[in-house]
Amino acid sequence: MWVIVTRPDGKVEEREYLADQEFQIGDVLEDGSIVFDVPYPEDTDDDMVEPDMFDDD
């Protein structure tokens, strides 16, 4: 999973984390960096319902 963060010194950088970690915009990381963007979410929402492709009725 990729996230874009703003470091404490004001620089913006892209970081890669394990796919099982979750981030939201505004999260503060252990080094003081703030999550600025989460451009490529790896998974879908659990409550997301996919439309049926075919109707068997």
C-alpha positions in Angstrom: 0.0 0.0 0.0 1.3 3.4 -0.9 0.6 6.6 1.1 1.7 10.2 0.5 2.9 11.9 3.7 4.0 15.4 4.7 7.1 15.1 6.9 7.7 17.3 9.9 10.2 19.4 7.8 7.5 20.1 5.3 8.7 17.9 2.5 6.2 15.5 0.8 7.1 11.9 0.1 5.5 8.7 -1.0 6.0 5.6 1.2 5.2 2.0 0.9 3.6 0.0 3.7 2.4 -3.6 4.1 -1.0 -4.2 2.6 -2.5 -5.2 6.0 -2.0 -1.7 7.4 -4.8 0.8 7.2 -4.2 4.6 6.9 -6.6 7.5 6.6 -5.9 11.1 5.5 -4.8 13.0 8.6 -3.2 10.1 10.4 0.0 11.0 12.3 2.7 8.4 11.9 5.4 7.4 14.5 8.0 9.8 13.0 5.6 12.8 13.1 4.7 12.6 9.4 1.0 13.2 8.5 -0.8 11.1 5.9 -1.7 13.5 3.1 -3.2 11.1 0.5 -3.9 7.4 0.1 -3.9 7.2 -3.7 -4.3 3.4 -4.3 -6.5 1.6 -1.8 -5.8 -2.1 -2.0 -9.1 -3.5 -0.8 -12.8 -2.7 -1.1 -15.1 -1.7 1.7 -16.6 -4.7 3.5 -20.1 -3.2 3.2 -19.8 -2.6 -0.6 -22.4 -4.5 -2.5 -21.5 -5.5 -6.1 -24.4 -5.4 -8.5 -25.5 -8.8 -10.0 -24.1 -9.3 -13.5 -26.9 -11.7 -14.5 -30.5 -12.1 -13.4 -31.4 -15.8 -13.2 -35.1 -15.1 -12.7 
